[in-house]
Amino acid sequence: MNVNRVSILRHGLRDLRALIRGIIGSMRKIFLSFLDLIYRKKCYFCSSSKYSLKMCPKCYDELSYSDVRPNRLIMGVNIYSCGVYEKNLQKLIRGVKYHKQKELAYYLAKFMYEYWLKIGVNKIFQVVPVPLHPNRIKKRKYNHMELVADEFCKLSGNVLNKDLVKRVKDTKPQYKLSRVRRMDNLAGAFEVDKDKDLKMPVLIIDDICTTGATFEEMISVLKLNGISEIVCMASSSPIC
């Protein structure tokens, strides 16, 4: 009789342990699902949390490329513009540039990289993001194009060189200025660090190319320092 009681007790304890493990496992799943629901990433563009991505595939696929040809020619240098500054591309640029959405830098870099592949360049470049003056960086806390350039180099295998060109003049914002005033504003704004690599081809990248004044000033200072193999690429342009 005592043996039967011990056996029943053992079986009862084993069943109880299994039941407790089952309850704990279920509660854990419910808790993790709850956390996933709360902290799941939402798409910055459509607010969908389906993919838990900052930019969902649907919104990324809505980005459209410009024709694969130079947008303009400045001082013998091809200037490319990947898309038109509107809709999702505009929001993407503004998000990473002004609204501290640093994670979006990857998607802008991916967009530029896919366009770069279409150009069909088969050389390794040192990638130079358009630099900001230290005062502007202090205000914004970061240079968004450095983030984009870093992601672009990871995707493309090119070499990031964010220190080749420095912005030594704290220029006014360009967007309200005419081309002539932009050129005056940018005169003497950049300097080349002569201790850096001056032989490797240079790819300058920026977010928007409106008149090409920024590219032109950077091309000029690079050529003055003996760098002649240059390509410029902006993620967007108001006119393509």
ChimeraX attribute file (.defattr): number of C-alpha atoms within 10 A of each C-alpha:
attribute: neighborCount
match mode: 1-to-1
recipient: residues
	/A:1	6
	/A:2	7
	/A:3	8
	/A:4	9
	/A:5	10
	/A:6	11
	/A:7	12
	/A:8	12
	/A:9	12
	/A:10	12
	/A:11	12
	/A:12	12
	/A:13	12
	/A:14	12
	/A:15	12
	/A:16	12
	/A:17	12
	/A:18	12
	/A:19	12
	/A:20	12
	/A:21	12
	/A:22	12
	/A:23	12
	/A:24	12
	/A:25	12
	/A:26	12
	/A:27	12
	/A:28	12
	/A:29	12
	/A:30	12
	/A:31	12
	/A:32	12
	/A:33	13
	/A:34	12
	/A:35	11
	/A:36	12
	/A:37	12
	/A:38	9
	/A:39	11
	/A:40	17
	/A:41	18
	/A:42	17
	/A:43	19
	/A:44	19
	/A:45	17
	/A:46	13
	/A:47	14
	/A:48	18
	/A:49	17
	/A:50	11
	/A:51	13
	/A:52	16
	/A:53	17
	/A:54	21
	/A:55	25
	/A:56	20
	/A:57	11
	/A:58	12
	/A:59	15
	/A:60	17
	/A:61	11
	/A:62	11
	/A:63	16
	/A:64	15
	/A:65	18
	/A:66	18
	/A:67	15
	/A:68	16
	/A:69	14
	/A:70	18
	/A:71	21
	/A:72	14
	/A:73	13
	/A:74	16
	/A:75	10
	/A:76	12
	/A:77	17
	/A:78	15
	/A:79	22
	/A:80	27
	/A:81	31
	/A:82	27
	/A:83	25
	/A:84	20
	/A:85	22
	/A:86	15
	/A:87	12
	/A:88	20
	/A:89	23
	/A:90	19
	/A:91	14
	/A:92	22
	/A:93	24
	/A:94	16
	/A:95	19
	/A:96	22
	/A:97	20
	/A:98	11
	/A:99	10
	/A:100	14
	/A:101	16
	/A:102	15
	/A:103	15
	/A:104	23
	/A:105	24
	/A:106	21
	/A:107	20
	/A:108	23
	/A:109	23
	/A:110	19
	/A:111	21
	/A:112	25
	/A:113	21
	/A:114	15
	/A:115	21
	/A:116	17
	/A:117	12
	/A:118	12
	/A:119	14
	/A:120	9
	/A:121	9
	/A:122	7
	/A:123	9
	/A:124	14
	/A:125	22
	/A:126	23
	/A:127	25
	/A:128	23
	/A:129	27
	/A:130	22
	/A:131	24
	/A:132	24
	/A:133	16
	/A:134	17
	/A:135	12
	/A:136	14
	/A:137	13
	/A:138	11
	/A:139	8
	/A:140	15
	/A:141	11
	/A:142	16
	/A:143	19
	/A:144	27
	/A:145	25
	/A:146	22
	/A:147	20
	/A:148	26
	/A:149	29
	/A:150	21
	/A:151	20
	/A:152	28
	/A:153	18
	/A:154	16
	/A:155	14
	/A:156	16
	/A:157	12
	/A:158	17
	/A:159	19
	/A:160	21
	/A:161	21
	/A:162	17
	/A:163	14
	/A:164	21
	/A:165	22
	/A:166	18
	/A:167	19
	/A:168	14
	/A:169	17
	/A:170	15
	/A:171	18
	/A:172	11
	/A:173	9
	/A:174	17
	/A:175	10
	/A:176	9
	/A:177	13
	/A:178	12
	/A:179	15
	/A:180	10
	/A:181	13
	/A:182	20
	/A:183	19
	/A:184	14
	/A:185	19
	/A:186	20
	/A:187	15
	/A:188	15
	/A:189	21
	/A:190	24
	/A:191	16
	/A:192	18
	/A:193	14
	/A:194	10
	/A:195	8
	/A:196	12
	/A:197	13
	/A:198	18
	/A:199	11
	/A:200	17
	/A:201	17
	/A:202	25
	/A:203	20
	/A:204	23
	/A:205	27
	/A:206	22
	/A:207	24
	/A:208	21
	/A:209	24
	/A:210	18
	/A:211	19
	/A:212	20
	/A:213	22
	/A:214	22
	/A:215	22
	/A:216	19
	/A:217	17
	/A:218	25
	/A:219	25
	/A:220	16
	/A:221	17
	/A:222	22
	/A:223	15
	/A:224	11
	/A:225	14
	/A:226	10
	/A:227	17
	/A:228	18
	/A:229	16
	/A:230	19
	/A:231	20
	/A:232	27
	/A:233	24
	/A:234	21
	/A:235	26
	/A:236	25
	/A:237	22
	/A:238	14
	/A:239	13
	/A:240	19
